[in-house]
Amino acid sequence: MKSSVSRLVISLLCILLFQQASSQSVYKNEFAHTFSIVARDATTGDMAVGVQSHWFSVGTSVSWGQSGVGVVATQSFTNPAYGQNGIQLMKEGQNADEALKVLVAQDEGRDFRQVAFLDTNGKASAFTGEKCIASAHHMVGDNFAVQANMMLNDEVVPAMAKAFEENSELPLAERVVKVLLAAQAAGGDIRGKQSAAILVVGAKAVEHPWEDKKVDLRVDDHSKPLQELGRLLEVHRAYEYMNQGDLAVERNDMDAALVAYGTAENLFPDNLEMKYWKAIALANNNRLKESLPIFKIVFEKDTNWRELTKRLPKSGLLNLTSAELLMVLEQ
């Protein structure tokens, strides 16, 4: 009973704060006309928000999410209260449609808003206000909603829905990027392009807040923001493999570590750091001979890595004899 009362109090507080935020002049809200997607991976349960706009740092205002709860995209004349309060209402057990309807009903600026919610069950809901600048539409499907306003034409939103449905074999983040690229190819924002972002959270609640975001990438100002977002996502994947390699080393599974490190290098071949730590892992695991050619490549590109190597033994990160260390430094 006490828990139910507490949830009711929190819900009423959210609504009160939302009404206060919504009662301000809509023209004081951030101007984020854009196209976006909220989506869920039916296999993993991960949830994502992807967005692009001709506006600076669009990801900081449009994208909201929490693992084990749901995701929100709030755009047009953006009201950030939809993000925070929408997440709270879904956390308390309301589905995406119920939560969105509650907040739209309380919003005096609703005619200028475009908002989409998606919950952990894959239920999506979207709203496009009557005064959103044309072309403004949304579509809701199984595990996704796509929405756009101030577009060049009416083809953008259908192209986004089609791209989501046709790329089901991809990981969620890469699938979302495909959707955004399809939107741009269909015409995109009538003003052009400037920034983009992608946020991915997990299916289950996490113990610590810092574990909440699986992917959190933003391109705040770029002539080709989606291409840059795709590049950053590839770098993100490369570092995921580096982390997998490090974990394999901790388990003393060097074969698995080398596979992971190799995959990372293939994704990001010009990155010296990935080569360097692979060499360190080999050297620390009695495979010094294999590490030496890698050290040589890294040191020839940047001598600072040689200087760093001298400092690692004191920190316990490189376990070699003096003679072995000298062999590395002579590369």
Short mmCIF file of the C-alpha atoms (twelve columns), coordinates in Angstrom:
data_MODEL
# 
_entry.id   MODEL 
# 
loop_
_atom_site.group_PDB 
_atom_site.id 
_atom_site.type_symbol 
_atom_site.label_atom_id 
_atom_site.label_alt_id 
_atom_site.label_comp_id 
_atom_site.label_asym_id 
_atom_site.label_seq_id 
_atom_site.Cartn_x 
_atom_site.Cartn_y 
_atom_site.Cartn_z 
_atom_site.pdbx_PDB_model_num 
ATOM 1   C CA . MET A 1   0.000  0.000   0.000   1 
ATOM 2   C CA . LYS A 2   2.818  2.365   0.948   1 
ATOM 3   C CA . SER A 3   4.559  1.657   -2.362  1 
ATOM 4   C CA . SER A 4   1.385  2.448   -4.324  1 
ATOM 5   C CA . VAL A 5   0.939  5.738   -2.466  1 
ATOM 6   C CA . SER A 6   4.573  6.664   -3.152  1 
ATOM 7   C CA . ARG A 7   4.142  5.974   -6.873  1 
ATOM 8   C CA . LEU A 8   0.976  8.091   -6.922  1 
ATOM 9   C CA . VAL A 9   2.761  10.982  -5.236  1 
ATOM 10  C CA . ILE A 10  5.647  10.765  -7.715  1 
ATOM 11  C CA . SER A 11  3.215  10.655  -10.649 1 
ATOM 12  C CA . LEU A 12  1.342  13.713  -9.405  1 
ATOM 13  C CA . LEU A 13  4.640  15.556  -8.871  1 
ATOM 14  C CA . CYS A 14  5.725  14.702  -12.430 1 
ATOM 15  C CA . ILE A 15  2.467  16.034  -13.827 1 
ATOM 16  C CA . LEU A 16  2.749  19.233  -11.764 1 
ATOM 17  C CA . LEU A 17  6.316  19.855  -12.929 1 
ATOM 18  C CA . PHE A 18  5.305  19.044  -16.497 1 
ATOM 19  C CA . GLN A 19  2.450  21.581  -16.337 1 
ATOM 20  C CA . GLN A 20  4.882  24.230  -15.090 1 
ATOM 21  C CA . ALA A 21  7.307  23.490  -17.925 1 
ATOM 22  C CA . SER A 22  4.520  23.474  -20.486 1 
ATOM 23  C CA . SER A 23  2.966  26.723  -19.313 1 
ATOM 24  C CA . GLN A 24  5.996  28.688  -20.481 1 
ATOM 25  C CA . SER A 25  5.853  30.260  -23.932 1 
ATOM 26  C CA . VAL A 26  6.407  27.525  -26.514 1 
ATOM 27  C CA . TYR A 27  8.836  29.825  -28.318 1 
ATOM 28  C CA . LYS A 28  11.199 29.624  -25.346 1 
ATOM 29  C CA . ASN A 29  11.603 25.896  -25.982 1 
ATOM 30  C CA . GLU A 30  14.549 24.614  -27.980 1 
ATOM 31  C CA . PHE A 31  13.946 24.669  -31.711 1 
ATOM 32  C CA . ALA A 32  14.683 21.074  -32.772 1 
ATOM 33  C CA . HIS A 33  12.834 20.385  -36.007 1 
ATOM 34  C CA . THR A 34  14.107 17.040  -37.111 1 
ATOM 35  C CA . PHE A 35  13.552 13.392  -37.954 1 
ATOM 36  C CA . SER A 36  13.984 10.603  -35.443 1 
ATOM 37  C CA . ILE A 37  13.248 6.998   -34.542 1 
ATOM 38  C CA . VAL A 38  12.542 5.194   -31.279 1 
ATOM 39  C CA . ALA A 39  13.040 1.451   -31.663 1 
ATOM 40  C CA . ARG A 40  13.489 -1.875  -29.882 1 
ATOM 41  C CA . ASP A 41  15.425 -4.973  -30.891 1 
ATOM 42  C CA . ALA A 42  12.932 -7.831  -30.606 1 
ATOM 43  C CA . THR A 43  15.745 -10.335 -29.922 1 
ATOM 44  C CA . THR A 44  17.864 -8.528  -27.326 1 
ATOM 45  C CA . GLY A 45  15.260 -6.138  -25.948 1 
ATOM 46  C CA . ASP A 46  17.654 -3.201  -26.332 1 
ATOM 47  C CA . MET A 47  15.987 0.141   -27.062 1 
ATOM 48  C CA . ALA A 48  17.293 3.115   -29.053 1 
ATOM 49  C CA . VAL A 49  16.710 6.695   -30.121 1 
ATOM 50  C CA . GLY A 50  18.294 7.981   -33.328 1 
ATOM 51  C CA . VAL A 51  17.999 11.541  -34.618 1 
ATOM 52  C CA . GLN A 52  19.344 14.020  -37.182 1 
ATOM 53  C CA . SER A 53  18.578 17.715  -37.606 1 
ATOM 54  C CA . HIS A 54  19.769 20.988  -39.072 1 
ATOM 55  C CA . TRP A 55  20.307 22.198  -35.518 1 
ATOM 56  C CA . PHE A 56  23.324 22.268  -33.227 1 
ATOM 57  C CA . SER A 57  23.764 19.300  -30.847 1 
ATOM 58  C CA . VAL A 58  20.318 17.822  -31.455 1 
ATOM 59  C CA . GLY A 59  21.042 14.730  -29.364 1 
ATOM 60  C CA . THR A 60  21.262 16.710  -26.136 1 
ATOM 61  C CA . SER A 61  17.612 17.776  -26.340 1 
ATOM 62  C CA . VAL A 62  15.755 15.108  -28.327 1 
ATOM 63  C CA . SER A 63  17.045 11.762  -26.973 1 
ATOM 64  C CA . TRP A 64  16.060 10.227  -23.637 1 
ATOM 65  C CA . GLY A 65  16.251 6.653   -22.362 1 
ATOM 66  C CA . GLN A 66  16.732 4.350   -19.403 1 
ATOM 67  C CA . SER A 67  17.566 0.651   -19.361 1 
ATOM 68  C CA . GLY A 68  14.665 -1.537  -18.324 1 
ATOM 69  C CA . VAL A 69  12.199 1.335   -18.819 1 
ATOM 70  C CA . GLY A 70  11.998 2.856   -22.295 1 
ATOM 71  C CA . VAL A 71  13.088 5.620   -24.656 1 
ATOM 72  C CA . VAL A 72  11.684 8.996   -25.687 1 
ATOM 73  C CA . ALA A 73  12.221 11.384  -28.597 1 
ATOM 74  C CA . THR A 74  10.897 14.917  -28.052 1 
ATOM 75  C CA . GLN A 75  11.220 17.372  -30.953 1 
ATOM 76  C CA . SER A 76  9.747  20.251  -32.982 1 
ATOM 77  C CA . PHE A 77  9.506  22.938  -30.252 1 
ATOM 78  C CA . THR A 78  11.165 20.592  -27.788 1 
ATOM 79  C CA . ASN A 79  9.781  20.194  -24.290 1 
ATOM 80  C CA . PRO A 80  12.424 18.273  -22.293 1 
ATOM 81  C CA . ALA A 81  9.854  17.453  -19.618 1 
ATOM 82  C CA . TYR A 82  8.492  14.788  -21.974 1 
ATOM 83  C CA . GLY A 83  11.823 13.003  -21.653 1 
ATOM 84  C CA . GLN A 84  12.251 13.004  -17.899 1 
ATOM 85  C CA . ASN A 85  8.588  12.599  -16.992 1 
ATOM 86  C CA . GLY A 86  7.872  10.126  -19.758 1 
ATOM 87  C CA . ILE A 87  10.640 7.865   -18.478 1 
ATOM 88  C CA . GLN A 88  9.310  8.217   -14.937 1 
ATOM 89  C CA . LEU A 89  5.742  7.296   -15.902 1 
ATOM 90  C CA . MET A 90  6.895  4.236   -17.847 1 
ATOM 91  C CA . LYS A 91  9.118  3.263   -14.919 1 
ATOM 92  C CA . GLU A 92  6.031  3.288   -12.725 1 
ATOM 93  C CA . GLY A 93  4.299  0.823   -15.022 1 
ATOM 94  C CA . GLN A 94  2.405  2.865   -17.609 1 
ATOM 95  C CA . ASN A 95  2.968  1.711   -21.164 1 
ATOM 96  C CA . ALA A 96  4.232  4.065   -23.850 1 
ATOM 97  C CA . ASP A 97  0.783  5.002   -25.110 1 
ATOM 98  C CA . GLU A 98  -0.631 5.677   -21.654 1 
ATOM 99  C CA . ALA A 99  2.344  7.769   -20.572 1 
ATOM 100 C CA . LEU A 100 2.367  9.844   -23.749 1 
ATOM 101 C CA . LYS A 101 -1.374 10.553  -23.560 1 
ATOM 102 C CA . VAL A 102 -1.058 11.726  -19.963 1 
ATOM 103 C CA . LEU A 103 1.662  14.221  -20.807 1 
ATOM 104 C CA . VAL A 104 0.139  15.466  -24.076 1 
ATOM 105 C CA . ALA A 105 -3.116 16.193  -22.232 1 
ATOM 106 C CA . GLN A 106 -1.211 18.333  -19.710 1 
ATOM 107 C CA . ASP A 107 0.820  20.253  -22.324 1 
ATOM 108 C CA . GLU A 108 -0.521 23.677  -23.286 1 
ATOM 109 C CA . GLY A 109 1.977  23.746  -26.149 1 
ATOM 110 C CA . ARG A 110 0.944  20.336  -27.516 1 
ATOM 111 C CA . ASP A 111 0.059  21.709  -30.967 1 
ATOM 112 C CA . PHE A 112 3.742  22.539  -31.528 1 
ATOM 113 C CA . ARG A 113 5.154  19.244  -30.233 1 
ATOM 114 C CA . GLN A 114 6.236  16.041  -31.871 1 
ATOM 115 C CA . VAL A 115 6.965  13.218  -29.445 1 
ATOM 116 C CA . ALA A 116 7.465  9.447   -29.489 1 
ATOM 117 C CA . PHE A 117 7.633  6.951   -26.609 1 
ATOM 118 C CA . LEU A 118 8.646  3.279   -26.638 1 
ATOM 119 C CA . ASP A 119 8.570  0.885   -23.672 1 
ATOM 120 C CA . THR A 120 10.324 -2.380  -22.819 1 
ATOM 121 C CA . ASN A 121 7.529  -4.457  -24.344 1 
ATOM 122 C CA . GLY A 122 8.098  -2.821  -27.724 1 
ATOM 123 C CA . LYS A 123 4.895  -0.805  -27.593 1 
ATOM 124 C CA . ALA A 124 5.426  2.531   -29.320 1 
ATOM 125 C CA . SER A 125 3.303  5.653   -29.404 1 
ATOM 126 C CA . ALA A 126 3.776  8.965   -31.217 1 
ATOM 127 C CA . PHE A 127 2.118  12.386  -31.368 1 
ATOM 128 C CA . THR A 128 2.409  15.161  -33.962 1 
ATOM 129 C CA . GLY A 129 0.867  18.508  -33.059 1 
ATOM 130 C CA . GLU A 130 -1.348 20.328  -35.549 1 
ATOM 131 C CA . LYS A 131 1.023  23.301  -35.764 1 
ATOM 132 C CA . CYS A 132 4.205  21.339  -36.454 1 
ATOM 133 C CA . ILE A 133 5.758  22.697  -39.643 1 
ATOM 134 C CA . ALA A 134 5.034  20.643  -42.766 1 
ATOM 135 C CA . SER A 135 5.998  18.172  -43.867 1 
ATOM 136 C CA . ALA A 136 5.254  16.628  -40.455 1 
ATOM 137 C CA . HIS A 137 4.178  13.024  -39.940 1 
ATOM 138 C CA . HIS A 138 4.747  9.936   -37.820 1 
ATOM 139 C CA . MET A 139 4.293  6.188   -38.242 1 
ATOM 140 C CA . VAL A 140 4.053  3.560   -35.506 1 
ATOM 141 C CA . GLY A 141 4.898  -0.088  -36.113 1 
ATOM 142 C CA . ASP A 142 5.979  -3.230  -34.314 1 
ATOM 143 C CA . ASN A 143 8.820  -2.222  -31.965 1 
ATOM 144 C CA . PHE A 144 9.304  1.241   -33.487 1 
ATOM 145 C CA . ALA A 145 7.971  4.687   -34.218 1 
ATOM 146 C CA . VAL A 146 9.389  7.118   -36.785 1 
ATOM 147 C CA . GLN A 147 8.562  10.814  -36.839 1 
ATOM 148 C CA . ALA A 148 9.658  13.924  -38.690 1 
ATOM 149 C CA . ASN A 149 8.745  17.578  -39.077 1 
ATOM 150 C CA . MET A 150 9.918  20.398  -41.338 1 
ATOM 151 C CA . MET A 151 10.875 17.814  -43.965 1 
ATOM 152 C CA . LEU A 152 11.431 18.471  -47.646 1 
ATOM 153 C CA . ASN A 153 8.571  16.149  -48.621 1 
ATOM 154 C CA . ASP A 154 6.098  13.508  -47.419 1 
ATOM 155 C CA . GLU A 155 8.353  10.612  -48.424 1 
ATOM 156 C CA . VAL A 156 10.709 10.837  -45.460 1 
ATOM 157 C CA . VAL A 157 8.643  9.050   -42.811 1 
ATOM 158 C CA . PRO A 158 7.582  6.107   -45.034 1 
ATOM 159 C CA . ALA A 159 11.219 5.673   -46.106 1 
ATOM 160 C CA . MET A 160 12.249 5.456   -42.454 1 
ATOM 161 C CA . ALA A 161 9.637  2.813   -41.647 1 
ATOM 162 C CA . LYS A 162 10.646 0.772   -44.678 1 
ATOM 163 C CA . ALA A 163 14.343 0.936   -43.757 1 
ATOM 164 C CA . PHE A 164 13.665 -0.249  -40.224 1 
ATOM 165 C CA . GLU A 165 11.661 -3.220  -41.429 1 
ATOM 166 C CA . GLU A 166 14.179 -4.167  -44.137 1 
ATOM 167 C CA . ASN A 167 17.273 -4.152  -41.911 1 
ATOM 168 C CA . SER A 168 16.188 -6.507  -39.135 1 
ATOM 169 C CA . GLU A 169 19.389 -8.558  -39.443 1 
ATOM 170 C CA . LEU A 170 21.554 -5.672  -38.202 1 
ATOM 171 C CA . PRO A 171 22.389 -4.835  -34.587 1 
ATOM 172 C CA . LEU A 172 19.999 -2.174  -33.293 1 
ATOM 173 C CA . ALA A 173 22.420 0.781   -33.457 1 
ATOM 174 C CA . GLU A 174 23.456 0.005   -37.036 1 
ATOM 175 C CA . ARG A 175 19.803 -0.522  -37.961 1 
ATOM 176 C CA . VAL A 176 18.908 2.906   -36.593 1 
ATOM 177 C CA . VAL A 177 21.699 4.518   -38.638 1 
ATOM 178 C CA . LYS A 178 20.237 2.859   -41.763 1 
ATOM 179 C CA . VAL A 179 16.867 4.413   -40.922 1 
ATOM 180 C CA . LEU A 180 18.367 7.877   -40.564 1 
ATOM 181 C CA . LEU A 181 20.290 7.512   -43.828 1 
ATOM 182 C CA . ALA A 182 17.054 6.501   -45.567 1 
ATOM 183 C CA . ALA A 183 15.350 9.608   -44.222 1 
ATOM 184 C CA . GLN A 184 18.104 11.819  -45.561 1 
ATOM 185 C CA . ALA A 185 18.091 10.054  -48.932 1 
ATOM 186 C CA . ALA A 186 14.341 10.633  -49.215 1 
ATOM 187 C CA . GLY A 187 14.751 14.368  -48.742 1 
ATOM 188 C CA . GLY A 188 15.424 14.949  -45.069 1 
ATOM 189 C CA . ASP A 189 15.172 18.260  -43.252 1 
ATOM 190 C CA . ILE A 190 14.228 21.049  -45.682 1 
ATOM 191 C CA . ARG A 191 17.016 23.204  -44.180 1 
ATOM 192 C CA . GLY A 192 19.756 20.608  -44.628 1 
ATOM 193 C CA . LYS A 193 21.770 18.771  -41.980 1 
ATOM 194 C CA . GLN A 194 24.049 19.621  -39.068 1 
ATOM 195 C CA . SER A 195 23.956 17.202  -36.136 1 
ATOM 196 C CA . ALA A 196 22.977 13.635  -35.300 1 
ATOM 197 C CA . ALA A 197 22.928 11.273  -32.334 1 
ATOM 198 C CA . ILE A 198 22.186 7.722   -31.266 1 
ATOM 199 C CA . LEU A 199 21.382 6.410   -27.795 1 
ATOM 200 C CA . VAL A 200 20.966 2.701   -26.931 1 
ATOM 201 C CA . VAL A 201 19.877 1.355   -23.532 1 
ATOM 202 C CA . GLY A 202 19.338 -2.201  -22.352 1 
ATOM 203 C CA . ALA A 203 16.286 -4.375  -21.834 1 
ATOM 204 C CA . LYS A 204 16.860 -4.779  -18.102 1 
ATOM 205 C CA . ALA A 205 17.418 -2.265  -15.331 1 
ATOM 206 C CA . VAL A 206 21.033 -1.847  -14.286 1 
ATOM 207 C CA . GLU A 207 22.492 -1.664  -10.809 1 
ATOM 208 C CA . HIS A 208 24.610 1.434   -11.413 1 
ATOM 209 C CA . PRO A 209 23.667 4.565   -13.415 1 
ATOM 210 C CA . TRP A 210 26.972 4.502   -15.309 1 
ATOM 211 C CA . GLU A 211 26.033 1.120   -16.777 1 
ATOM 212 C CA . ASP A 212 22.823 2.453   -18.287 1 
ATOM 213 C CA . LYS A 213 23.893 3.492   -21.790 1 
ATOM 214 C CA . LYS A 214 25.188 0.838   -24.165 1 
ATOM 215 C CA . VAL A 215 25.773 3.335   -26.979 1 
ATOM 216 C CA . ASP A 216 25.775 7.129   -26.549 1 
ATOM 217 C CA . LEU A 217 27.214 8.911   -29.590 1 
ATOM 218 C CA . ARG A 218 26.662 12.481  -30.749 1 
ATOM 219 C CA . VAL A 219 27.835 14.504  -33.733 1 
ATOM 220 C CA . ASP A 220 27.124 18.061  -32.663 1 
ATOM 221 C CA . ASP A 221 28.211 20.011  -35.757 1 
ATOM 222 C CA . HIS A 222 29.269 18.429  -39.056 1 
ATOM 223 C CA . SER A 223 28.663 18.837  -42.777 1 
ATOM 224 C CA . LYS A 224 27.841 15.104  -43.017 1 
ATOM 225 C CA . PRO A 225 26.583 14.180  -39.560 1 
ATOM 226 C CA . LEU A 226 25.164 10.752  -40.414 1 
ATOM 227 C CA . GLN A 227 28.325 9.592   -42.123 1 
ATOM 228 C CA . GLU A 228 30.299 10.786  -39.106 1 
ATOM 229 C CA . LEU A 229 27.845 9.072   -36.756 1 
ATOM 230 C CA . GLY A 230 28.338 5.827   -38.688 1 
ATOM 231 C CA . ARG A 231 32.109 6.202   -38.427 1 
ATOM 232 C CA . LEU A 232 31.913 6.789   -34.677 1 
ATOM 233 C CA . LEU A 233 29.698 3.746   -34.277 1 
ATOM 234 C CA . GLU A 234 32.314 1.643   -36.055 1 
ATOM 235 C CA . VAL A 235 35.007 3.002   -33.731 1 
ATOM 236 C CA . HIS A 236 32.726 2.241   -30.778 1 
ATOM 237 C CA . ARG A 237 32.429 -1.370  -31.964 1 
ATOM 238 C CA . ALA A 238 36.213 -1.604  -32.348 1 
ATOM 239 C CA . TYR A 239 36.735 -0.560  -28.748 1 
ATOM 240 C CA . GLU A 240 34.100 -3.064  -27.643 1 
ATOM 241 C CA . TYR A 241 36.277 -5.768  -29.189 1 
ATOM 242 C CA . MET A 242 39.329 -4.304  -27.459 1 
ATOM 243 C CA . ASN A 243 37.500 -4.624  -24.141 1 
ATOM 244 C CA . GLN A 244 36.581 -8.209  -24.993 1 
ATOM 245 C CA . GLY A 245 40.248 -8.881  -25.700 1 
ATOM 246 C CA . ASP A 246 41.276 -7.428  -22.349 1 
ATOM 247 C CA . LEU A 247 38.730 -9.595  -20.541 1 
ATOM 248 C CA . ALA A 248 39.999 -12.669 -22.380 1 
ATOM 249 C CA . VAL A 249 43.542 -11.841 -21.268 1 
ATOM 250 C CA . GLU A 250 42.316 -11.681 -17.675 1 
ATOM 251 C CA . ARG A 251 40.901 -15.192 -18.146 1 
ATOM 252 C CA . ASN A 252 44.266 -16.255 -19.584 1 
ATOM 253 C CA . ASP A 253 42.584 -17.092 -22.896 1 
ATOM 254 C CA . MET A 254 45.073 -15.596 -25.329 1 
ATOM 255 C CA . ASP A 255 43.528 -17.254 -28.373 1 
ATOM 256 C CA . ALA A 256 40.206 -15.505 -27.733 1 
ATOM 257 C CA . ALA A 257 42.032 -12.282 -26.888 1 
ATOM 258 C CA . LEU A 258 43.922 -12.255 -30.182 1 
ATOM 259 C CA . VAL A 259 40.725 -12.886 -32.147 1 
ATOM 260 C CA . ALA A 260 39.054 -9.939  -30.393 1 
ATOM 261 C CA . TYR A 261 42.091 -7.676  -30.834 1 
ATOM 262 C CA . GLY A 262 42.332 -8.659  -34.488 1 
ATOM 263 C CA . THR A 263 38.700 -7.811  -35.091 1 
ATOM 264 C CA . ALA A 264 39.208 -4.431  -33.433 1 
ATOM 265 C CA . GLU A 265 42.220 -3.705  -35.642 1 
ATOM 266 C CA . ASN A 266 40.289 -4.627  -38.771 1 
ATOM 267 C CA . LEU A 267 37.571 -2.153  -37.828 1 
ATOM 268 C CA . PHE A 268 40.055 0.619   -36.976 1 
ATOM 269 C CA . PRO A 269 43.327 -0.265  -38.763 1 
ATOM 270 C CA . ASP A 270 45.063 3.090   -38.310 1 
ATOM 271 C CA . ASN A 271 44.667 3.201   -34.536 1 
ATOM 272 C CA . LEU A 272 48.070 2.779   -32.858 1 
ATOM 273 C CA . GLU A 273 46.599 2.305   -29.390 1 
ATOM 274 C CA . MET A 274 44.887 -0.925  -30.380 1 
ATOM 275 C CA . LYS A 275 48.114 -2.310  -31.834 1 
ATOM 276 C CA . TYR A 276 50.094 -1.210  -28.799 1 
ATOM 277 C CA . TRP A 277 47.945 -2.851  -26.139 1 
ATOM 278 C CA . LYS A 278 47.769 -6.018  -28.207 1 
ATOM 279 C CA . ALA A 279 51.580 -6.063  -28.135 1 
ATOM 280 C CA . ILE A 280 51.573 -5.460  -24.376 1 
ATOM 281 C CA . ALA A 281 49.164 -8.364  -23.876 1 
ATOM 282 C CA . LEU A 282 51.389 -10.663 -25.936 1 
ATOM 283 C CA . ALA A 283 54.518 -9.600  -24.063 1 
ATOM 284 C CA . ASN A 284 52.850 -10.155 -20.692 1 
ATOM 285 C CA . ASN A 285 51.796 -13.653 -21.722 1 
ATOM 286 C CA . ASN A 286 55.182 -15.102 -22.676 1 
ATOM 287 C CA . ARG A 287 54.782 -14.290 -26.365 1 
ATOM 288 C CA . LEU A 288 57.431 -11.581 -26.542 1 
ATOM 289 C CA . LYS A 289 58.716 -12.651 -29.954 1 
ATOM 290 C CA . GLU A 290 55.256 -12.116 -31.495 1 
ATOM 291 C CA . SER A 291 54.958 -8.715  -29.846 1 
ATOM 292 C CA . LEU A 292 58.220 -7.220  -31.124 1 
ATOM 293 C CA . PRO A 293 57.149 -6.548  -34.749 1 
ATOM 294 C CA . ILE A 294 54.011 -4.829  -33.448 1 
ATOM 295 C CA . PHE A 295 56.022 -2.641  -31.079 1 
ATOM 296 C CA . LYS A 296 58.294 -1.750  -34.003 1 
ATOM 297 C CA . ILE A 297 55.330 -0.555  -36.126 1 
ATOM 298 C CA . VAL A 298 53.947 1.535   -33.269 1 
ATOM 299 C CA . PHE A 299 57.286 3.082   -32.246 1 
ATOM 300 C CA . GLU A 300 58.123 4.027   -35.837 1 
ATOM 301 C CA . LYS A 301 54.835 5.900   -36.111 1 
ATOM 302 C CA . ASP A 302 55.111 7.702   -32.769 1 
ATOM 303 C CA . THR A 303 58.086 7.554   -30.384 1 
ATOM 304 C CA . ASN A 304 55.910 8.605   -27.433 1 
ATOM 305 C CA . TRP A 305 54.707 5.002   -27.204 1 
ATOM 306 C CA . ARG A 306 58.307 3.933   -26.552 1 
ATOM 307 C CA . GLU A 307 58.506 6.438   -23.701 1 
ATOM 308 C CA . LEU A 308 55.213 5.156   -22.311 1 
ATOM 309 C CA . THR A 309 56.550 1.595   -22.383 1 
ATOM 310 C CA . LYS A 310 59.391 2.595   -20.066 1 
ATOM 311 C CA . ARG A 311 56.837 3.713   -17.473 1 
ATOM 312 C CA . LEU A 312 54.588 0.652   -17.487 1 
ATOM 313 C CA . PRO A 313 56.693 -1.760  -15.362 1 
ATOM 314 C CA . LYS A 314 56.501 0.548   -12.337 1 
ATOM 315 C CA . SER A 315 52.702 0.487   -12.594 1 
ATOM 316 C CA . GLY A 316 52.625 -3.282  -12.929 1 
ATOM 317 C CA . LEU A 317 51.238 -3.155  -16.460 1 
ATOM 318 C CA . LEU A 318 54.278 -4.682  -18.168 1 
ATOM 319 C CA . ASN A 319 55.919 -7.717  -16.548 1 
ATOM 320 C CA . LEU A 320 59.265 -8.244  -18.278 1 
ATOM 321 C CA . THR A 321 62.835 -8.750  -17.183 1 
ATOM 322 C CA . SER A 322 65.250 -5.881  -17.753 1 
ATOM 323 C CA . ALA A 323 66.714 -7.711  -20.742 1 
ATOM 324 C CA . GLU A 324 63.268 -8.319  -22.250 1 
ATOM 325 C CA . LEU A 325 62.268 -4.701  -21.720 1 
ATOM 326 C CA . LEU A 326 65.426 -3.582  -23.507 1 
ATOM 327 C CA . MET A 327 64.525 -5.820  -26.458 1 
ATOM 328 C CA . VAL A 328 61.150 -4.057  -26.707 1 
ATOM 329 C CA . LEU A 329 62.637 -0.573  -26.427 1 
ATOM 330 C CA . GLU A 330 65.190 -1.298  -29.156 1 
ATOM 331 C CA . GLN A 331 62.467 -1.870  -31.724 1 
# 
